[in-house]
């Protein structure tokens, strides 16, 4: 769409269910939490996964979201030749404030239906991490909400622990 002039090169949009959706601007707290997650997961990786911040993935032929952080299976070409797909994902993370409704009501069911094994929504409005596991055709069978005092790790990497209070401190 950029190549044919329908979108500006700097347009912040996602393709969801065949519709081009404008993305909210990223504020400093949102951006800082994405940086914290990126730094933490890069530090803990030890080449077991790739951290992909704010890059596109292909859920299906009608949806190419841009999650805030993807924890991906390593690939020899670092995904230069194709976008990551659900089977490449260990963990998808959305950091949400103004986009919370869209993330919970549109993106989450799409991710579950596509088979993304685990999604975290870092809910900045509530100071919590919503952890979704066990994908199925309407979303996820398992939902846990974690707050300050809790810690969480991706199912695939139980040693990659995130302290909720540390992640969300201002």
C-alpha positions as CSV (number, residue, x, y, z in Angstrom):
1,X,0.0,0.0,0.0
2,X,3.0,2.3,0.6
3,X,4.5,1.4,-2.8
4,X,1.3,2.4,-4.6
5,X,0.8,5.6,-2.6
6,X,-2.2,4.6,-0.5
7,X,-0.3,5.0,2.8
8,X,2.6,7.3,3.8
9,X,5.9,5.5,4.5
10,X,5.7,6.6,8.2
11,X,2.0,5.5,8.7
12,X,1.5,3.5,11.9
13,X,-1.1,0.9,10.9
14,X,-1.9,-2.7,11.3
15,X,-3.9,-5.1,9.1
16,X,-6.5,-6.9,11.3
17,X,-9.3,-9.0,9.8
18,X,-8.6,-7.5,6.4
19,X,-9.0,-3.9,7.7
20,X,-6.2,-1.3,7.9
21,X,-6.3,0.0,11.5
22,X,-4.6,3.2,12.7
23,X,-2.3,2.5,15.6
24,X,-2.2,4.9,18.6
25,X,0.9,7.0,19.2
26,X,3.3,5.5,21.7
27,X,3.7,7.5,24.9
28,X,6.8,7.5,27.1
29,X,5.6,5.0,29.7
30,X,4.4,2.6,27.0
31,X,7.7,3.0,25.2
32,X,9.7,2.5,28.3
33,X,7.9,-0.7,29.2
34,X,8.6,-2.0,25.7
35,X,12.3,-1.1,26.2
36,X,12.4,-2.9,29.6
37,X,10.9,-6.0,28.1
38,X,13.2,-6.0,25.2
39,X,16.3,-5.5,27.3
40,X,15.3,-8.1,29.9
41,X,14.4,-10.8,27.3
42,X,17.6,-10.1,25.2
43,X,19.6,-10.4,28.4
44,X,18.0,-13.7,29.4
45,X,17.9,-15.2,25.9
46,X,21.3,-16.9,25.7
47,X,20.5,-17.5,22.0
48,X,17.4,-19.6,22.8
49,X,15.1,-17.1,21.2
50,X,15.0,-13.8,19.2
51,X,13.4,-10.7,20.6
52,X,11.4,-8.7,18.0
53,X,10.1,-5.4,19.2
54,X,7.3,-3.6,17.3
55,X,7.7,-5.6,14.1
56,X,5.0,-7.2,12.0
57,X,4.0,-10.8,12.0
58,X,1.5,-12.8,9.8
59,X,-1.4,-14.3,11.8
60,X,-3.2,-15.3,8.5
61,X,-3.9,-13.9,5.1
62,X,-6.0,-11.1,6.5
63,X,-4.1,-10.1,9.6
64,X,-0.6,-8.7,10.1
65,X,-0.4,-7.1,13.5
66,X,2.6,-5.4,15.0
67,X,2.9,-6.6,18.6
68,X,5.0,-4.6,21.0
69,X,7.3,-7.6,21.6
70,X,7.6,-11.0,20.0
71,X,9.7,-13.8,21.5
72,X,10.5,-15.9,18.5
73,X,12.1,-19.2,17.7
74,X,15.5,-18.6,16.2
75,X,15.7,-18.7,12.4
76,X,18.9,-18.9,10.4
77,X,17.9,-15.9,8.2
78,X,16.5,-13.8,11.2
79,X,13.1,-13.7,9.3
80,X,14.5,-11.6,6.4
81,X,12.6,-13.7,3.8
82,X,9.2,-13.9,5.5
83,X,7.3,-12.5,8.5
84,X,7.1,-14.6,11.6
85,X,4.0,-16.9,11.8
86,X,2.1,-18.2,14.8
87,X,4.2,-21.4,14.8
88,X,7.4,-19.3,15.2
89,X,6.2,-17.5,18.3
90,X,6.9,-18.5,21.9
91,X,5.3,-15.4,23.3
92,X,3.4,-12.3,22.0
93,X,3.3,-9.2,24.2
94,X,1.1,-6.2,23.8
95,X,1.7,-3.2,26.0
96,X,-1.7,-1.5,26.3
97,X,-3.1,1.8,27.5
98,X,-5.2,3.5,24.9
99,X,-5.2,0.3,22.7
100,X,-6.5,-1.9,25.5
101,X,-9.9,-2.5,24.1
102,X,-8.5,-3.3,20.6
103,X,-5.9,-5.6,22.1
104,X,-8.4,-7.6,24.3
105,X,-11.3,-7.7,21.9
106,X,-9.8,-7.9,18.4
107,X,-6.1,-9.0,18.6
108,X,-6.4,-11.5,21.4
109,X,-9.1,-13.6,19.7
110,X,-7.2,-13.4,16.4
111,X,-4.0,-14.7,18.1
112,X,-5.8,-17.5,19.8
113,X,-7.6,-18.6,16.6
114,X,-4.2,-18.5,14.8
115,X,-2.6,-20.7,17.5
116,X,-0.2,-18.3,19.1
117,X,0.7,-20.3,22.3
118,X,0.9,-17.5,24.8
119,X,-0.1,-13.8,24.9
120,X,0.6,-11.2,27.6
121,X,-1.3,-8.0,27.7
122,X,0.7,-5.5,29.8
123,X,-2.3,-3.5,31.0
124,X,-0.8,-0.1,31.9
125,X,-4.2,1.3,33.0
126,X,-4.6,-1.4,35.7
127,X,-0.9,-2.0,36.6
128,X,-1.2,-5.7,35.6
129,X,-0.1,-8.3,33.2
130,X,-2.8,-10.4,31.7
131,X,-1.4,-13.9,30.8
132,X,-3.3,-15.9,28.2
133,X,-2.5,-19.5,27.4
134,X,-4.2,-22.5,25.8
135,X,-5.3,-21.0,22.5
136,X,-8.5,-22.1,20.8
137,X,-10.9,-20.9,18.1
138,X,-12.4,-18.0,20.1
139,X,-9.3,-16.9,22.1
140,X,-7.7,-18.5,25.1
141,X,-8.9,-21.0,27.7
142,X,-6.6,-19.8,30.4
143,X,-6.3,-16.2,31.7
144,X,-4.4,-15.1,34.8
145,X,-4.0,-11.5,36.0
146,X,-0.8,-10.7,37.8
147,X,0.0,-7.5,39.7
148,X,2.8,-6.0,41.8
149,X,4.2,-8.8,44.1
150,X,3.8,-11.4,41.3
151,X,6.3,-12.8,38.9
152,X,5.7,-14.4,35.6
153,X,7.7,-16.3,33.0
154,X,6.8,-17.6,29.5
155,X,5.7,-21.2,29.5
156,X,8.5,-22.1,27.1
157,X,11.2,-20.5,29.3
158,X,10.3,-20.8,33.0
159,X,13.7,-19.3,33.9
160,X,12.9,-16.0,32.1
161,X,11.2,-14.4,35.1
162,X,9.5,-10.9,34.9
163,X,8.8,-9.1,38.1
164,X,5.5,-7.2,37.6
165,X,6.4,-4.4,40.0
166,X,9.8,-3.9,38.5
167,X,8.4,-3.9,34.9
168,X,5.7,-1.3,35.7
169,X,7.5,1.0,38.1
170,X,7.5,4.7,37.2
